[in-house]
């Protein structure tokens, strides 16, 4: 990612905040569940780009929020993301051995533990997002804002979001889905959580409707598609060591992808077109959208 406007430094700050939050959320001294907690920590800590928490912080800041009010949402979206990775890697889904450069959770532990890691991470995400269960103090998020964040996150990972997208993915392997079907699958499977991350940041800043909210909704949709199309491209043209997971996996499973449907060059062009649409959507935010604009460039330039 380029450091043209200090983005690298901001990313490092946000990643460090996110790591501290995740460490705190995953601390446990419950002896009977020591192995489960250890597997949750193994899967979550010390790896990954933390793109979704960064989107929470970046969108929240663009709308005027302090990072303190965004911490819970940032941790929640990463916990959900890790849950999806752990379940996606299971033998019943993609049956992957490598994730973030290390053995997948079910390889390092066992399948039953990996199922429970996903379940527990999902529950923990909503617990964290719901807040500490006391009346909000000065500077805390209000109950109405938290409720709206909970709703947005829940919708993004259910039937019309990530789980539904994964169901379409499972049904599509080896079959014909078509360009429109593939776009719907990507929008739900990966795009919905990316969009929700942006919106949770906005809601944390008190922006829950109006022109800025609509702009960020559009930005999130387009960014999510750009991200997933570029991910498809990396699966064909990327490097296993850099990616920390096996390349060519989609093709080996007969999965429809943008390169398999449109060809590599057209897939890359479409990723850039969605990036540009994401950037164009940010117009109502004016200068405050600079970092979000740079993040959009990063999403289609990244090598992993
Ligand atoms: C199991 C309900 C359920 C859903 C799984 C999102 C998903 C559905 C699975 C993820 C599998 C996958 C590899 C999708 C491709 C796009 C993607 C989410 C890549 C990984 O995200 P990154 O690149 O990963 O942000 P890091 O490791 O950097 O966090």
Boltz pocket constraint, residues with backbone or C-beta under 6 A from the ligand:
constraints:
  - pocket:
      binder: B
      contacts: [[A, 47], [A, 48], [A, 49], [A, 50], [A, 51], [A, 81], [A, 83], [A, 84], [A, 85], [A, 87], [A, 88], [A, 100], [A, 157], [A, 162], [A, 163], [A, 166], [A, 189], [A, 190], [A, 228], [A, 231], [A, 304]]
      max_distance: 6.0
